[in-house]
């Protein structure tokens, strides 16, 4: 379990700078990190579909807004919504569902029940809930994004860029191990050969096994 101070200390290790003891130390790194922090964290959350930040909910009907043309019902996004992962009329999200539209800050559909799986913005401030590999990725990214201001070495910036890429891959790999096996939709080429369905039926596709995605023919 990490905290913000630990993440900042790790960033200073990457930058080869002296450590800090509090988030209010009177040193340039603290002010620079403070200014960059929110943007770095938001970009990190947008870099992957992180399991620790996922939530699934039944959406609330909005009875005050008028549905968009062609649609019957309006749904509000949750207050902590950051990014959509899946929308469905079924709580298990197993079937394909396209009967909705995002318009004017709401979701519109022709069903009065709608489920949303999304990345929660609330997790951005809850550093203690971040998995180890994720917060280490954030630390590397924080160091990289502030390197130009806190150092004068292009060589270090190049090294940090490689560390950020490696840290992101590692964080995604570990995160993927927490996934159940998934069926991925086949590619358009394969779909066309089977009249809109995969060779084994409606849900045929690749599978996610042990954190590795295996795509079917036609997926590029």
Secondary structure, 3 states (H helix, E strand, C coil): CCCHHHHHHHHHHHHCCCCCCCCCCCCHHHHHHHHHHHHHHHHHHHCCCCHHHEEEEECCECCCCCCCCCCCEEECCCCCEEEEEEEECCCCCCCCCCCEEEECCEEEECCCCCEEEEEEHHHHCCHHHCCHHHHHHHHHHHHHHHHHHHCCCHHHHHHHHHHHHHHHHHHHHHHHCCCCCCEEECCHHHHHHCCCCECCECCCEEEEECCEEECCCCCC
